[in-house]
Amino acid sequence: MDAILPAPVHAAIGEGIEFIYTLEKYVTPTVVLVPSVIEGPVQDLSEAIGFDVDTLKYTLAMFLCYPLGLLMNLVPYGKAKHAFSFFFGVFLLQFTVGSQWIHQFITSMFCYVMFMILPAKTCKTIVPVFLMLYMTATHLHRQFINYLGWDMDYTSMQMVITIKLYSLAYNLYDGELIAAGKEDRAAKKCAKFAVTKLPSLIEYLGFTFCFSNILCGPAVEYSIYAAACDGSLLYDKDGKPKGKIPSNIIPTLWPLFKSLLLLGIFVVGSGYFPLLDPVDPQNNTPVVITEEFLKNPWWYRYMYMWISLFPFRSKYYFGWANAEGAINSWYAGFEGFDEEGKAKGWSNSINVNIIGFETAPDVRTLSSEWNMKTQNWLARYVYMRTGGSLVATYGLSAFWHGFYPGYYMFFFTIPLYTTCEREIRKKISPHFANHTSRFSPYYILCTLVTSFFIMYAVVTFPLLALEWSWACWKSNYFVGHILAIAFLIFMKNFVKAPKKKEV
């Protein structure tokens, strides 16, 4: 990072960070929930299996959510569940990131004070601004002290809390508008998530620090969390079941099984097909752009990159599948019952459709199947609230992810592909009557083409650095950009949309 910033700026930021670090002595005593006797066995296990301690703690914490979820079922509805959720959420944070848990606490308490003293109309602006500024500082701090590093810290947890509290600010505003009978299109569309009064402090903290999604999400709406905690998800006001309560055994165990399989794919696949240097991914040249690797023919290099990105994605698949089962273990992922008393499903906990994502025939479908709850947040509380501004939506999404050049190289490439797809849907797809059939030749071809182009673009995400990302695109002869631009020029100038048949 010192090679990027001017020396005086770098020195000033460094001094500021060092000052903040001097405050750690006041924060360390707050880490009281994790017994010191745990550290020794975790260290021994880390050395035995070859995992670094931080990664091992994070993985253990993910699986610990399952027994915690089972215990959550035994806790009485109401404030007791909120207290349980808060206590063990903090425990997991202190176990995984130690004193850094204080960032989540500071963030949540600042926002709660604002919710208490400011009008909802003001909070819907100032709370998101505060959250994004804190998130921005978090990303910049991480890049400053650990540029290109993958060490565990509080950043991912902060990203989850940012979504939760950003959404809650609008939930409270929507609740106020609806209660007053005021017309607001976005508020009406999000009416089922509206919150009519500020939750009590323990309800708020239970939601913010909820143990089953604090580590990697998905960030659920407050109304969904609250219904699971107060019993209204399953029972009516008289305490009678709203329908036949389904078993949560399969919805819990199936995601758990998937997460174990995906964890294995990540560990084994990354070993056989590393994208970054396995010895020192932070400093050494990534495998896919080393001189030795570039001696291989292009088709081999591209296929290797294509394959190596799947274990990389499996890391995220693992986290979301694991969280899905943990959330379902205490029914928070259950959607409730319809008017006839029939169970709806368990989609409240689902954050990715792996098969849907891997076989997506276009970028639009692919985007909708990945990180679904984040997509919902951006759609409900950014896109709708800015008059459908794609600039605001993609811009905030980029800021939320961080500031590595690789992220923006990917984000700025996607609009090109989206424009190409619009041409395809308008001028090519109408010629194929069964183009929406998953097993039709046209659909399969679209899936392969989409995967080819997306893997070219998304490789910059794990590479992070501008020079590494550019070198990788260059080694692939910028094929994803050149072909897309050439295709777009051809379609715009030489292909016309078929005329609609008159009825």
C-alpha positions as a printed NumPy array, in Angstrom:
array([[  0.   ,   0.   ,   0.   ],
       [  2.936,   2.341,   0.631],
       [  3.776,   2.092,  -3.071],
       [  0.336,   3.461,  -3.967],
       [ -0.057,   6.399,  -1.573],
       [  2.242,   9.425,  -1.35 ],
       [  4.686,   9.081,   1.547],
       [  3.21 ,  11.942,   3.659],
       [ -0.323,  10.574,   3.261],
       [  0.818,   7.052,   4.048],
       [  2.639,   8.281,   7.161],
       [ -0.349,  10.322,   8.37 ],
       [ -2.754,   7.405,   7.969],
       [ -0.292,   5.106,   9.693],
       [ -0.036,   7.432,  12.678],
       [ -3.82 ,   7.676,  12.895],
       [ -4.179,   3.899,  12.886],
       [ -1.463,   3.533,  15.514],
       [ -3.361,   5.955,  17.752],
       [ -6.548,   3.937,  17.375],
       [ -4.609,   0.777,  18.213],
       [ -3.55 ,   2.351,  21.528],
       [ -7.213,   2.133,  22.555],
       [ -7.133,  -1.663,  22.281],
       [ -6.063,  -1.947,  25.92 ],
       [ -9.499,  -0.619,  26.864],
       [-11.283,  -3.05 ,  24.559],
       [ -9.419,  -6.275,  25.336],
       [-11.042,  -6.629,  28.797],
       [-14.459,  -6.83 ,  27.08 ],
       [-13.571, -10.241,  25.633],
       [-14.997, -12.129,  28.599],
       [-17.199, -14.829,  27.053],
       [-14.483, -17.136,  25.694],
       [-12.642, -19.207,  28.342],
       [ -8.871, -19.056,  27.952],
       [ -8.653, -22.855,  28.285],
       [-10.131, -23.162,  24.782],
       [ -7.117, -21.537,  23.12 ],
       [ -4.695, -24.422,  23.772],
       [ -6.791, -27.239,  22.228],
       [ -7.683, -25.032,  19.24 ],
       [ -3.997, -24.297,  18.658],
       [ -3.136, -28.014,  18.865],
       [ -5.93 , -28.923,  16.433],
       [ -4.767, -26.186,  14.074],
       [ -1.257, -27.631,  13.94 ],
       [ -2.575, -31.183,  13.534],
       [ -4.781, -30.503,  10.492],
       [ -2.734, -27.718,   8.893],
       [ -5.341, -24.952,   9.229],
       [ -4.282, -21.557,  10.486],
       [ -5.838, -20.76 ,  13.863],
       [ -8.104, -17.95 ,  12.654],
       [ -9.594, -20.034,   9.832],
       [-10.095, -22.985,  12.164],
       [-11.87 , -20.826,  14.743],
       [-14.153, -19.416,  12.084],
       [-14.994, -22.884,  10.76 ],
       [-15.635, -24.282,  14.242],
       [-17.847, -21.306,  15.031],
       [-19.898, -21.949,  11.897],
       [-20.598, -25.541,  12.939],
       [-21.226, -24.52 ,  16.552],
       [-24.286, -22.645,  15.316],
       [-26.074, -25.984,  14.882],
       [-26.164, -27.075,  18.542],
       [-26.917, -23.459,  19.429],
       [-29.881, -23.567,  17.058],
       [-31.193, -26.725,  18.699],
       [-30.883, -25.068,  22.113],
       [-32.675, -22.001,  20.747],
       [-35.75 , -24.196,  20.214],
       [-35.852, -24.902,  23.961],
       [-35.695, -21.234,  24.953],
       [-39.12 , -19.644,  25.692],
       [-40.501, -17.244,  23.103],
       [-39.979, -13.557,  23.742],
       [-37.11 , -11.675,  25.313],
       [-35.377, -14.896,  26.405],
       [-34.819, -15.875,  22.768],
       [-33.505, -12.407,  21.947],
       [-31.115, -12.562,  24.903],
       [-29.912, -16.033,  23.858],
       [-29.386, -14.824,  20.283],
       [-27.429, -11.764,  21.437],
       [-25.288, -13.561,  24.031],
       [-24.128, -16.345,  21.749],
       [-23.725, -14.016,  18.794],
       [-21.264, -12.002,  20.85 ],
       [-19.61 , -15.229,  22.012],
       [-19.014, -16.32 ,  18.408],
       [-17.603, -12.916,  17.511],
       [-15.235, -12.899,  20.472],
       [-14.182, -16.467,  19.689],
       [-13.381, -15.695,  16.039],
       [-12.122, -12.094,  16.009],
       [-11.429, -11.337,  19.667],
       [-11.479,  -7.673,  20.641],
       [-12.515,  -6.664,  17.116],
       [-16.084,  -7.594,  18.084],
       [-16.302,  -4.093,  19.516],
       [-16.78 ,  -2.679,  15.995],
       [-20.135,  -4.449,  15.681],
       [-21.13 ,  -3.258,  19.144],
       [-20.162,   0.362,  18.468],
       [-21.959,   0.332,  15.126],
       [-25.151,  -1.157,  16.523],
       [-25.293,   1.132,  19.564],
       [-24.646,   4.299,  17.543],
       [-27.468,   3.33 ,  15.213],
       [-29.821,   2.506,  18.082],
       [-29.249,   5.909,  19.658],
       [-30.042,   7.521,  16.305],
       [-33.185,   5.406,  16.002],
       [-34.234,   6.596,  19.474],
       [-33.694,  10.329,  19.108],
       [-34.133,  11.089,  15.417],
       [-37.281,  10.945,  13.247],
       [-37.601,   7.877,  11.03 ],
       [-37.484,  10.13 ,   7.967],
       [-34.05 ,  11.357,   9.047],
       [-32.803,   7.914,  10.118],
       [-33.467,   6.413,   6.701],
       [-30.744,   8.717,   5.398],
       [-28.309,   9.29 ,   8.232],
       [-28.126,   5.676,   9.446],
       [-27.226,   4.272,   5.999],
       [-24.677,   7.072,   5.537],
       [-23.095,   6.301,   8.918],
       [-23.034,   2.558,   8.166],
       [-21.455,   2.999,   4.757],
       [-18.841,   5.404,   6.11 ],
       [-17.936,   2.887,   8.815],
       [-17.883,   0.116,   6.21 ],
       [-15.665,   2.244,   3.98 ],
       [-13.246,   2.895,   6.833],
       [-13.209,  -0.828,   7.581],
       [-12.28 ,  -1.765,   4.015],
       [ -9.646,   0.962,   3.739],
       [ -8.112,  -0.026,   7.074],
       [ -7.888,  -3.65 ,   5.986],
       [ -6.302,  -2.708,   2.664],
       [ -3.872,  -0.359,   4.386],
       [ -2.558,  -2.826,   6.96 ],
       [ -3.02 ,  -6.067,   5.014],
       [ -3.034,  -5.24 ,   1.304],
       [ -3.976,  -8.314,  -0.786],
       [ -4.097, -10.371,   2.41 ],
       [ -6.759, -12.923,   3.296],
       [ -6.318, -12.884,   7.086],
       [ -9.454, -13.221,   9.186],
       [-10.84 , -10.04 ,  10.725],
       [-14.182,  -8.397,  11.468],
       [-14.819,  -7.104,   7.917],
       [-17.27 ,  -9.793,   6.764],
       [-19.257,  -9.494,  10.007],
       [-19.399,  -5.735,   9.552],
       [-20.78 ,  -6.237,   6.054],
       [-23.625,  -8.349,   7.477],
       [-24.513,  -5.813,  10.18 ],
       [-24.429,  -3.009,   7.615],
       [-27.157,  -4.709,   5.585],
       [-29.255,  -5.467,   8.678],
       [-29.263,  -1.955,  10.111],
       [-29.459,  -0.206,   6.727],
       [-32.61 ,  -2.237,   6.055],
       [-34.043,  -1.609,   9.528],
       [-33.759,   2.149,   9.003],
       [-36.077,   1.857,   6.006],
       [-38.313,  -0.701,   7.759],
       [-39.027,   1.847,  10.507],
       [-39.637,   4.602,   7.966],
       [-41.985,   2.379,   5.948],
       [-43.849,   1.451,   9.111],
       [-44.376,   5.122,   9.935],
       [-45.609,   5.925,   6.409],
       [-48.011,   2.996,   6.308],
       [-49.371,   3.751,   9.789],
       [-50.024,   7.351,   8.706],
       [-51.718,   6.193,   5.503],
       [-49.253,   8.073,   3.318],
       [-48.739,   7.062,  -0.298],
       [-45.306,   5.681,  -1.065],
       [-44.767,   3.123,  -3.796],
       [-41.562,   1.645,  -2.364],
       [-43.022,   1.438,   1.151],
       [-46.049,  -0.457,  -0.152],
       [-43.877,  -2.939,  -2.006],
       [-41.902,  -3.564,   1.194],
       [-44.945,  -3.413,   3.502],
       [-44.522,  -6.948,   4.861],
       [-41.086,  -5.985,   6.194],
       [-42.246,  -2.691,   7.749],
       [-41.626,  -2.177,  11.476],
       [-44.173,   0.012,  13.275],
       [-42.173,   0.713,  16.444],
       [-38.537,   0.652,  17.493],
       [-37.622,  -2.748,  18.954],
       [-36.565,  -2.83 ,  22.59 ],
       [-32.816,  -2.861,  23.171],
       [-32.63 ,  -6.619,  23.778],
       [-34.787,  -7.333,  20.706],
       [-32.562,  -5.061,  18.648],
       [-29.321,  -6.612,  19.896],
       [-30.682, -10.122,  19.42 ],
       [-31.418,  -9.269,  15.792],
       [-28.155,  -7.455,  15.157],
       [-25.944, -10.126,  16.747],
       [-28.088, -13.158,  15.85 ],
       [-25.743, -16.125,  16.263],
       [-26.936, -18.055,  13.214],
       [-26.049, -15.377,  10.66 ],
       [-23.601, -12.982,  12.328],
       [-20.517, -14.643,  10.85 ],
       [-21.291, -14.709,   7.126],
       [-24.962, -13.884,   6.72 ],
       [-27.37 , -14.04 ,   5.12 ],
       [-28.786, -10.861,   6.609],
       [-32.529, -11.424,   7.098],
       [-35.194,  -8.784,   7.599],
       [-36.029,  -7.812,  11.182],
       [-39.678,  -8.845,  10.788],
       [-38.61 , -12.374,   9.828],
       [-36.25 , -12.673,  12.783],
       [-38.815, -11.199,  15.205],
       [-41.582, -13.576,  14.075],
       [-39.321, -16.553,  14.781],
       [-38.489, -15.192,  18.24 ],
       [-41.968, -14.181,  19.399],
       [-43.687, -17.328,  18.08 ],
       [-45.972, -15.535,  15.606],
       [-44.294, -17.406,  12.766],
       [-45.859, -20.68 ,  13.91 ],
       [-48.683, -19.758,  16.284],
       [-51.674, -17.396,  16.262],
       [-52.606, -14.97 ,  19.043],
       [-54.395, -17.738,  20.938],
       [-51.282, -19.924,  20.922],
       [-52.688, -22.367,  18.394],
       [-50.551, -23.561,  15.453],
       [-51.349, -21.699,  12.25 ],
       [-51.004, -24.985,  10.394],
       [-49.26 , -28.311,  10.635],
       [-45.768, -27.351,  11.781],
       [-43.289, -29.078,   9.463],
       [-40.23 , -30.921,  10.694],
       [-37.023, -28.956,  10.394],
       [-34.777, -32.033,  10.356],
       [-34.252, -32.211,   6.577],
       [-34.049, -28.405,   6.147],
       [-31.313, -28.463,   8.787],
       [-29.347, -31.589,   7.885],
       [-29.372, -31.23 ,   4.091],
       [-27.642, -27.801,   4.083],
       [-25.234, -29.15 ,   6.715],
       [-24.354, -32.071,   4.435],
       [-23.932, -29.71 ,   1.477],
       [-21.679, -27.444,   3.497],
       [-19.418, -30.367,   4.442],
       [-19.202, -31.444,   0.794],
       [-18.476, -27.89 ,  -0.351],
       [-15.84 , -27.437,   2.346],
       [-14.134, -30.562,   1.016],
       [-14.318, -29.255,  -2.564],
       [-12.785, -25.978,  -1.443],
       [ -9.92 , -27.607,   0.477],
       [ -9.116, -30.344,  -2.055],
       [ -9.909, -28.339,  -5.185],
       [ -7.807, -25.379,  -4.078],
       [ -4.944, -27.775,  -3.488],
       [ -5.089, -29.303,  -6.963],
       [ -6.062, -26.14 ,  -8.851],
       [ -4.74 , -23.145,  -6.923],
       [ -5.536, -19.753,  -8.414],
       [ -3.278, -17.841,  -6.045],
       [  0.13 , -18.928,  -4.843],
       [ -0.459, -21.578,  -2.123],
       [  2.666, -20.606,  -0.158],
       [  2.179, -16.842,  -0.007],
       [ -0.978, -15.66 ,  -1.812],
       [ -0.474, -12.129,  -0.545],
       [  2.966, -11.459,  -1.983],
       [  3.8  , -14.097,  -4.585],
       [  2.594, -13.943,  -8.173],
       [ -0.719, -15.793,  -8.673],
       [ -0.366, -19.193, -10.333],
       [ -2.399, -18.184, -13.394],
       [  0.034, -15.436, -14.427],
       [  3.402, -16.961, -13.547],
       [  5.944, -17.289, -16.362],
       [  5.889, -21.071, -16.081],
       [  2.104, -21.23 , -16.332],
       [  1.962, -18.866, -19.307],
       [  4.057, -21.309, -21.338],
       [  0.979, -23.539, -21.626],
       [ -1.358, -23.172, -24.613],
       [ -4.226, -20.713, -24.221],
       [ -6.991, -23.325, -24.121],
       [ -5.239, -25.074, -21.225],
       [ -4.728, -21.846, -19.309],
       [ -8.339, -20.812, -19.756],
       [ -9.702, -24.215, -18.723],
       [ -7.441, -24.224, -15.668],
       [ -8.705, -20.771, -14.662],
       [-12.289, -21.891, -15.265],
       [-11.827, -24.949, -13.045],
       [ -9.863, -23.177, -10.301],
       [-12.617, -20.615,  -9.809],
       [-15.09 , -23.305,  -8.717],
       [-13.224, -24.222,  -5.494],
       [-12.924, -20.485,  -4.863],
       [-16.712, -20.103,  -5.159],
       [-17.183, -23.185,  -2.998],
       [-15.788, -21.229,  -0.051],
       [-18.817, -18.941,  -0.272],
       [-21.161, -21.823,  -1.037],
       [-19.927, -23.511,   2.143],
       [-20.553, -20.494,   4.339],
       [-24.039, -19.826,   3.01 ],
       [-25.111, -23.495,   3.024],
       [-23.843, -23.884,   6.576],
       [-25.701, -20.762,   7.705],
       [-28.847, -21.938,   5.919],
       [-29.019, -25.095,   8.014],
       [-28.17 , -23.226,  11.223],
       [-30.992, -20.739,  10.62 ],
       [-33.435, -23.532,   9.79 ],
       [-32.481, -25.412,  12.967],
       [-34.611, -22.959,  14.978],
       [-37.216, -22.295,  12.275],
       [-36.   , -18.782,  11.419],
       [-35.683, -19.884,   7.796],
       [-39.287, -21.101,   7.629],
       [-41.599, -18.867,   5.58 ],
       [-44.727, -19.592,   7.608],
       [-48.175, -20.654,   6.405],
       [-50.511, -19.475,   3.669],
       [-54.149, -18.544,   4.245],
       [-55.173, -22.199,   4.059],
       [-52.677, -23.211,   6.724],
       [-50.254, -24.898,   4.345],
       [-46.515, -24.581,   4.932],
       [-44.853, -22.283,   2.391],
       [-41.204, -23.351,   2.426],
       [-37.782, -22.436,   3.808],
       [-36.476, -19.764,   1.458],
       [-35.861, -17.18 ,   4.207],
       [-32.485, -18.797,   4.865],
       [-31.407, -19.511,   1.287],
       [-28.699, -17.196,  -0.013],
       [-27.561, -18.994,  -3.147],
       [-28.971, -21.431,  -5.671],
       [-25.82 , -23.307,  -6.613],
       [-27.244, -25.245,  -9.556],
       [-29.151, -22.189, -10.764],
       [-26.009, -20.08 , -10.599],
       [-23.721, -22.622, -12.249],
       [-26.174, -23.252, -15.104],
       [-27.438, -19.687, -15.596],
       [-28.092, -18.881, -19.275],
       [-27.519, -15.136, -18.814],
       [-26.07 , -12.598, -16.404],
       [-29.486, -11.524, -15.159],
       [-30.342, -15.045, -14.013],
       [-26.842, -15.588, -12.676],
       [-27.004, -12.427, -10.555],
       [-30.383, -13.356,  -9.088],
       [-29.1  , -16.746,  -7.904],
       [-25.996, -15.43 ,  -6.096],
       [-25.977, -13.786,  -2.658],
       [-29.753, -13.46 ,  -2.8  ],
       [-30.294, -11.586,   0.449],
       [-27.758,  -8.94 ,  -0.576],
       [-29.564,  -8.657,  -3.902],
       [-32.824,  -8.153,  -1.974],
       [-31.238,  -5.423,   0.127],
       [-29.957,  -3.584,  -2.927],
       [-33.289,  -3.948,  -4.721],
       [-35.547,  -2.922,  -1.816],
       [-33.491,  -0.221,  -0.124],
       [-31.269,   1.202,  -2.835],
       [-32.752,   0.598,  -6.299],
       [-36.386,   1.296,  -5.288],
       [-35.448,   4.252,  -3.092],
       [-33.389,   6.013,  -5.767],
       [-35.961,   5.891,  -8.549],
       [-34.444,   2.805, -10.135],
       [-30.919,   4.207, -10.353],
       [-28.492,   1.53 , -11.51 ],
       [-25.592,   3.888, -10.842],
       [-26.577,   4.241,  -7.19 ],
       [-27.262,   0.517,  -6.847],
       [-24.057,  -0.746,  -8.448],
       [-22.055,   2.049,  -6.847],
       [-23.216,   1.231,  -3.329],
       [-22.716,  -2.479,  -3.974],
       [-19.14 ,  -1.793,  -5.036],
       [-18.453,   0.331,  -1.938],
       [-19.974,  -2.38 ,   0.256],
       [-17.618,  -4.983,  -1.253],
       [-14.479,  -2.869,  -0.848],
       [-11.977,  -0.915,  -2.9  ],
       [ -9.691,  -3.394,  -4.563],
       [ -9.315,  -2.607,  -8.3  ],
       [-10.247,  -6.185,  -9.175],
       [-13.766,  -5.656,  -7.853],
       [-14.342,  -2.617, -10.039],
       [-12.837,  -4.245, -13.114],
       [-15.5  ,  -6.927, -12.753],
       [-18.363,  -4.536, -11.953],
       [-17.541,  -2.286, -14.903],
       [-17.417,  -5.256, -17.278],
       [-20.856,  -6.6  , -16.377],
       [-22.821,  -3.72 , -18.011],
       [-21.124,  -4.602, -21.321],
       [-22.334,  -8.189, -21.037],
       [-25.791,  -7.042, -19.971],
       [-26.065,  -4.859, -23.074],
       [-25.088,  -7.811, -25.266],
       [-27.73 ,  -9.968, -23.596],
       [-30.415,  -7.403, -24.3  ],
       [-29.56 ,  -7.648, -27.978],
       [-29.721, -11.437, -27.776],
       [-33.115, -11.459, -26.048],
       [-34.486,  -8.98 , -28.577],
       [-33.009, -10.292, -31.809],
       [-31.898, -13.927, -31.39 ],
       [-33.941, -15.645, -28.672],
       [-37.319, -15.077, -30.433],
       [-36.114, -17.396, -33.236],
       [-35.989, -20.311, -30.761],
       [-39.425, -21.382, -29.58 ],
       [-38.057, -23.408, -26.635],
       [-35.284, -21.043, -25.599],
       [-36.454, -21.079, -21.964],
       [-36.33 , -24.886, -21.717],
       [-33.36 , -25.825, -19.507],
       [-32.376, -28.826, -21.627],
       [-32.829, -27.31 , -25.069],
       [-29.68 , -26.953, -27.203],
       [-30.101, -23.166, -27.247],
       [-30.354, -22.947, -23.442],
       [-27.294, -25.164, -22.991],
       [-25.331, -23.055, -25.486],
       [-26.324, -19.874, -23.631],
       [-25.214, -21.444, -20.347],
       [-21.788, -22.341, -21.723],
       [-21.304, -18.92 , -23.329],
       [-22.376, -17.126, -20.138],
       [-19.997, -19.214, -18.044],
       [-17.159, -18.604, -20.488],
       [-17.518, -14.837, -20.356],
       [-18.315, -14.557, -16.645],
       [-15.295, -16.642, -15.606],
       [-13.097, -14.372, -17.705],
       [-14.493, -11.286, -15.979],
       [-14.816, -12.559, -12.41 ],
       [-11.235, -13.814, -12.093],
       [-10.291, -10.273, -11.098],
       [-12.341, -10.695,  -7.893],
       [ -9.929, -13.109,  -6.174],
       [ -6.872, -11.521,  -7.82 ],
       [ -7.776,  -8.134,  -6.285],
       [ -4.724,  -6.137,  -7.485],
       [ -4.837,  -4.059, -10.656],
       [ -1.553,  -5.402, -12.001],
       [ -2.474,  -9.032, -11.35 ],
       [ -5.99 ,  -8.644, -12.769],
       [ -4.748,  -6.809, -15.856],
       [ -2.02 ,  -9.391, -16.413],
       [ -4.587, -12.194, -16.283],
       [ -6.913, -10.491, -18.749],
       [ -3.918,  -9.776, -20.964],
       [ -2.832, -13.425, -20.839],
       [ -6.294, -14.273, -22.144],
       [ -5.916, -11.673, -24.903],
       [ -8.82 ,  -9.628, -23.484],
       [-11.06 , -12.146, -25.21 ],
       [-14.066, -11.393, -22.981],
       [-14.029,  -7.71 , -23.887],
       [-13.041,  -7.949, -27.535],
       [-15.638, -10.58 , -28.42 ],
       [-18.378,  -8.774, -26.484],
       [-17.655,  -5.42 , -28.163],
       [-17.392,  -7.009, -31.619],
       [-20.652,  -8.887, -31.039],
       [-22.41 ,  -5.721, -29.892],
       [-21.238,  -3.74 , -32.919],
       [-22.371,  -6.526, -35.239],
       [-25.798,  -6.868, -33.599],
       [-26.416,  -3.113, -33.53 ],
       [-25.546,  -2.605, -37.181],
       [-26.388,  -5.794, -39.043],
       [-29.118,  -7.686, -37.185],
       [-32.699,  -6.582, -36.817],
       [-35.284,  -7.802, -34.345],
       [-37.84 , -10.175, -35.877],
       [-41.226,  -8.678, -36.595],
       [-43.978,  -9.689, -34.209],
       [-46.552, -11.926, -35.779],
       [-49.93 , -10.339, -36.174],
       [-52.71 , -12.08 , -34.287]])
